[in-house]
Amino acid sequence: RLLDRQLVKQSDLAEPVATHDVSVLGDGWYRPTGNDPYVVFDTPQRQGGEQGILGFDLRCDGLKPRTLIGMEVYWHAVGEAFSEERVIRFAARSGFQLVPMDGRISWTGARIAQLRIDLQQAGTCERFRLGDIQLFQRIQSD
């Protein structure tokens, strides 16, 4: 497959280290319980440029047909905190997402310590799943 030749998996982010405004249901499933639902994962603290693509499987129960899911991915480097200067916002559908994190200098120039995946609107999903969370490195072709 073409994608397999362009990306190399660097790490899996399996278990969350923190959550906010969600109930953990198990097997990567969460139920929003407040206005700001998010899940935080530790990363292997490599340079962002060595792990420039975030991939994850997103499932959303209770989604109306043709509705997009507003997502946000925050990150911070070692010794820093999450902030609005380090966020990517995008609209998604249920399925596997590839998020190009390496388009931001604040990602490529830092040793990334944590990722935070947010639902922009708590009521979008009755429950949601974040599965197969992985960081990939791009392979430059000649």
N, C-alpha and C positions, 0 to 999 in steps of 0.2 A: 504494500500500500504506500502511496505517496507520502502520507502523513508520517508513517513510520520512518521514512528516509529523511525527513526534515526536522524531527524532534526526537530528543533523547530524554527519557525520564531520569530526573535527578533524585526525586524523593517522593514518598507518600506522606500525607498528613492525615493520620488516622483518627486520633481521639482529640476532641476539643479540650482546651485547658480552661476555658471560661465561656459562659453564656450570659445573655441579658435579655429579659422579657420573653423567654421561651421556656417551655417544659421539654425536657429531654425524654423522648419516647422510646429510644433504642434503635439500633441499626441505622444510625444517621438521620432518623426522623425527629422533627421538632414541631411543637405547636406554639404559635405566637400567643403570648399572654399579656402583652403590653404594646405600647406605641413604638418602641425602638428595638425590634428583635434582631439579635446578632449572635454569631458564634465565633470564637477566637481559637486559632490554632498556632502552635509553635512551629517554626521552620528550622531547618538545619543550620542556620546562620552562615550561609554562603553569600558571596557577592550576588546582588540581584542580576547582574549580567550573565551569571552562570546558571540561572534558573528563571529565564525571562518570560515563560508562558505558564499561566495557572490553568489547570484543567480540573473540572469537577462535573459530576452528574447532578443535575437539579431536577427534582420532582416536586410538583405542587398539586395537592388535593384541593378540590373545590374551586378550581380556576374556571372562570367563564370562557366559552369558546372565543378564540382569536384575541385573547387578552395577553398582553406581554407582562412579564414579571420584572419590576424595577429592582435592580440589584446594585449594591455598592461593595467594593473591596477596598478596605483600608489596610495599610501596612505601616510598620515602623522598624527602624534600625535598632541595634543594640544601644541601650541607654536613652532611647527616645520614647515618646508616647504617640498614640494614634492622633492624627490631626487632619483637618480639611485640606492641608497642603499635600497629603499623601493618600489620595483616594481616586479610584476609577469608578465611574457610574455607567451602567449600560442596561439595556432592555433585553430580556432573555425569554425563551420558551422552554418548556420542560424538555430535558435531554442533556446531552453532554456539551458543556461550555468550554471554549478556549478563550482565555482572556490575555491579550498581549500586554503584560506588565512592563516589558522592557522598552516601551515607548516613552517612559518617564525617567528623567535623569535622577529623580529622588529614589527610584527603584534601582537602576543600574549602578549607581555610584555608592550604594550602601550595603552593609552586611545586614540582611533582613532577619529580624528576630521573630516577628509574629505577623499573621494575617488575620483580618477580621472580615467575615462575610455577613452582610446585612441585607435584609429585605427592606426596600424603601418604604413600602406601605404594608403595615402589619396585617391588614384585612385582605390582602390579595390571596393568600393561601390559608385554608383551614388548618393544614399542616404541610410541612415541606421537608424534603430530604436533601442533604448534602452528602453525596457519596463519591467514592473514588477520587478523592482530592489529591492532586499530584502537581508537582512543579517540573517543568520541562526546560531543556536548553535547546535553542535553535541550532541547527547545523547549517552552516553556510555552504552552499553548493558553488562549485566553480563554473 
